[in-house]
Amino acid sequence: MIDTRLIDDALAALRAGLPANLSRDLENNLRGALTGMLERLDLVTREEFDVQQAVLARTRARLEQLEREVAELERTLLKK
């Protein structure tokens, strides 16, 4: 989901410098264009990113643990 506060802030800055009648039309057109453009970028929220980063960290830790276990098993098998 796109954070619309960024779009709102940008449009407010533009609106401040334009006449009222032009401001509303421009805002509507720009809001649609910016929203569509951002949605096509396939962005994720910070929360979603943080969740995936935590999942990756747990997966990496588990992989390292399994690599150590395999190495130990290989050493054990070579001794026999």
N, C-alpha and C positions, 0 to 999 in steps of 0.2 A: 504494500500500500504506500502510495506516495504521500509525503508530508506536505500538505498544501500551504503550510505557513511560509515556506520559502517563496512560493508563487504569490501568495497574498502580499508579502513584504515588497517583492519586486514590483507588483502592480500598483501598490500604494505609492511607491516612489515615483512611478511614471505618472500616475493620476494627479499628483500634487502639482506637476508642472504643466498640465493641459487644461484647456477650457472644459467646463462641465459636460457640454453636449458631446464633445469628441471623446472625452475621458471614458464614458460608459461603453461606447461602441468599441473603442480600442481595448478596454479591459476585457470585455467579453471575448473578443477575437484572440487576444493574447493568452487569456486563461485556457481556452480550448486548445490552442496550438502548443503551449507549454506542457499542459497536462498530457496531451497525446504523445508528445516527444519523450517526456519522462517515462511514461508507461511502456513505450517501445524499448527503452533501455534495459528493462527487466532487472530493476534494482531491488534490493532487499532492505528491510529496516535494520537498524543497528541491533535491535533485540534478536532478530532472526540470525544475523551475522554472529553475534556472541554465542547463541545456542549452538550453531554449527561449529564454531571454533572450539567450544567445550567438548563436543562430540569427537572432533578430530583429535584433540589432546588425549582423551580417554582411549581412543583407538590406537593412537601412536604409542601410548604407554603399554597397552596390552600387546601390541606387536613386538615391542622391545622385550617384554617379559617372555613371550613365546620364543623369540630368537635366542634368548639366554637358555631357556629350557631345552631347545633343540641342540644347542651347542653342548650342553651338559650331557644330553643323551648320546650325542656323537662321541664325546670323550669316553663315556662309559662303555659304549660298544667297541671302541678301538682298543680298550684295555683288555678285553676278553679274548 
